[in-house]
Amino acid sequence: MNKVDLIIENAKILDKSNSNCSSPNVSLVIDSGKILIIGDQNTLRTNYESNQVWNADGKLLLPGFINTHCHLFQTFMRGLGKDLPFIQWMTNSVRLMMPNMDEESIYLAAMVGCMESIRSGVTTLVDFMYAHVKPRYADHVLQAFDDCGIRGVLARGMTDVDRLPGSDARPSSHATAEQSLAEVDRSRSMYTGHPRISFALAPSVIWGMTYDGLKEIAEYAVKNKMLVSMHILETVDDDHYSLEKYGKSTLRTLEEIGILATDFLGVHAIRLSEDDINLFKQYNSRISYNPLANMILGSGVAPIVKLSKQGIPISLGTDGAASNDSQSLIEVMKTGALLQKVHNQDSAALSAWEIFSMATEQGASCINMEDKIGSLREGKQADILAIDFQKSNTTPCYDPIASLVYSGNSENIAAVFVEGELIFDQGKFTKVNETDILIRAQQKASELFHSSMKNR
Ligand SMILES: [Zn+2]
């Protein structure tokens, strides 16, 4: 008999040949954070045993969702500046609060954002931390990843201009690329060999970075084989700036600098020309589609159907709670599909199964983790959701993915495993005291809001 860390029994898995689901007698054998075997439970019972057996009770197992773009610190800004023009939204949310945030508020905001994400089935989250007001902010996001057990990619935000273009406004913070990259070195060395925490580089946006700063980042990324994520063409401002400053489009400038030659994940990608789409294809660049944030800020619609037809990998992002207000990836799946149907005036555009693939397999490819996560396969990391369809919003259920995308919500997420560890079970977090964090977060956020209003 082989002893293993965990066995999940009485589960269903996706099986398109059998009404989309297998019969409920599948077992997953998990050891050292990985899925060792998926198979018939009666057969596996004769070969494997574990001190931890989790009874799925007929629930469907799915790979955990991957959120490729958010700003966890903004959880403290949800609901601020709503229904105002873009600049007034910025002034009343991010620019109001961020300069006054301290280490504890960063930690609590990140914890609340992580807990909301896990409740909606997110097991991997890319946090695009802004350039730091205080030098070691990222440490507190990393601590939150570690405390709640989510798989976290810390994308270190960078802004190296001290004036925003066309105005006297200062960015909420800035540092040279050299200073920021030294901090990336320090953070990476703290988490070397950590099974769930990794790092990426996040230059803010073309008008928030100097040419030389971007060049340094591109060189560092290639040398260290790191993902580069950047806000790109969310509005017409990027191309206006790039054309005026460099005489060419944003993407052509990024090509010249060497950013496109990295593993590049462009966030938003709304105002794309044919040339931009060709460049994405040519450089095997990827996209993070953030439909809810794009709708709330009235930014426009990313040409996802067109990009997908070109074979460009697409992933999903919630964006920060300052612009989206929610960190639910189930909401993003539904809205993301509906927005494409409206935009293309075609009810067949972007199906539930396609957007589910963006939340899972394509999401993994977009962040270079396709060998580790994104599907339930033997040899992959055990990042697993147990979905309970026996709820009023998903009964009856014929096609589980259509039910989840169009009718689902966080109540359907019965359990969440990351790296083979049960971090959320039947509405409760196993590693953190949710009520305590929520009480502390509300108190801290209220204090921060009042002091920010006084200092403005
Ligand atoms: Zn963003």
Boltz pocket constraint, residues with backbone or C-beta under 6 A from the ligand:
constraints:
  - pocket:
      binder: B
      contacts: [[A, 69], [A, 70], [A, 71], [A, 128], [A, 231], [A, 267], [A, 319], [A, 320]]
      max_distance: 6.0
